[in-house]
């Protein structure tokens, strides 16, 4: 896991899944809003990924299993008492290729 200070313009990628507006403190079990798509979302919906501190977890493997496994690994990591605290402002997945993605978790 890497600590990353993010700036919105740094996240130019063809495909993302952005999770916002969490309804409960626990991101692993909370309902939230999901916007998925590419740089040009056909529905016209958009969201801004806020600048801030993010925990970055890179995954490689067959999609979507690699991303699902990545979220599970993050859940275990974030449950540790010495881990950073998620902010629940915005989390997102950035798809690099058919077999590589990055998961970003907003942290304090």
C-alpha positions in Angstrom: 0.0 0.0 0.0 1.3 3.5 -0.8 0.4 6.8 0.6 -0.4 9.3 -2.1 -1.4 13.0 -2.1 -3.8 13.4 -4.9 -4.7 16.2 -7.3 -7.8 15.8 -9.5 -5.9 16.4 -12.7 -3.6 13.4 -11.9 -6.5 11.0 -12.5 -6.9 11.2 -16.3 -7.7 7.6 -17.3 -10.1 6.0 -19.7 -12.1 4.2 -17.1 -12.9 4.7 -13.4 -15.4 3.7 -10.8 -16.0 6.6 -8.3 -17.7 5.9 -4.9 -19.1 8.9 -3.0 -21.7 10.0 -0.5 -21.3 7.1 1.9 -24.2 6.7 4.3 -22.4 4.9 7.2 -19.0 5.2 8.8 -17.8 1.8 7.6 -16.9 2.0 3.9 -16.8 -1.8 3.6 -20.5 -2.2 4.5 -22.0 1.3 3.7 -24.3 2.1 0.8 -22.9 4.8 -1.4 -23.3 6.4 -4.8 -21.3 4.9 -7.7 -20.4 6.6 -10.9 -18.7 4.3 -13.4 -17.6 5.0 -16.9 -15.0 6.7 -19.0 -13.8 10.2 -19.5 -16.9 10.8 -21.6 -19.8 9.4 -19.7 -22.7 9.0 -22.1 -25.3 9.8 -19.4 -23.8 13.3 -18.9 -23.3 12.6 -15.2 -20.0 13.6 -13.7 -18.2 14.0 -10.4 -15.1 15.6 -9.2 -12.4 13.6 -7.4 -11.4 15.9 -4.6 -7.7 16.7 -3.9 -6.5 15.1 -0.7 -4.6 12.2 0.7 -5.3 8.7 -0.7 -4.1 5.2 0.1 -3.2 3.5 -3.2 -3.5 -0.2 -3.7 -2.4 -1.6 -7.1 -3.9 -4.8 -8.3 -3.0 -7.1 -11.2 -5.0 -10.0 -12.5 -8.2 -11.0 -14.2 -10.9 -8.4 -13.8 -13.2 -8.0 -11.9 -11.7 -10.6 -9.5 -8.4 -8.7 -9.0 -10.3 -5.5 -8.0 -12.6 -7.5 -5.7 -9.6 -9.1 -4.0 -8.0 -5.7 -3.8 -11.0 -4.3 -1.9 -10.9 -7.3 0.4 -7.2 -6.8 1.1 -7.9 -3.1 1.8 -10.7 -3.9 4.2 -8.4 -6.2 6.3 -5.6 -3.6 6.2 -7.9 -0.7 7.2 -9.3 -2.8 10.1 -5.8 -2.7 11.8 -5.5 -0.2 14.6 -2.3 1.3 13.2 -3.7 1.8 9.7 -4.7 5.2 8.3 -8.4 6.2 8.8 -10.6 6.5 5.7 -12.4 9.7 5.3 -15.4 8.4 3.2 -15.3 11.5 1.0 -14.4 9.7 -2.2 -12.8 6.4 -3.1 -12.2 5.3 -6.7 -10.8 2.6 -9.0 -8.7 3.6 -11.9 -8.4 0.9 -14.7 -5.0 1.0 -16.3 -5.4 -2.0 -18.6 -7.5 -5.2 -19.0 -5.4 -6.8 -16.2 -4.2 -3.8 -14.1 -6.1 -1.3 -11.8 -5.5 1.0 -8.9 -7.8 1.5 -5.9 -7.6 4.8 -4.1 -9.1 5.3 -0.6 -9.4 8.8 0.8 -7.7 9.0 4.2 -7.0 11.6 6.9 
